[in-house]
Amino acid sequence: MIETWIMTLAATTITLCVAISVIAMGVGTIAGIFLGFAQISPLSSVRKSAWFVTHFFRNAPWLVLLFY
């Protein structure tokens, strides 16, 4: 009985972890494509905004981003 519960919990945890990772990779890829195209935009305001967002995340320490 307890072994079944532990195995179910482990399987659920692994499945949730993989699902969150796949969703995060998808969101990150879409955001990266959007920012990449925004950086080559002919509109100056769009280009500067994309540059700011890119450099903000590039220059911020990872631990700060995790807790922000």
Salt bridges, closest charged atoms under 4 A:
none
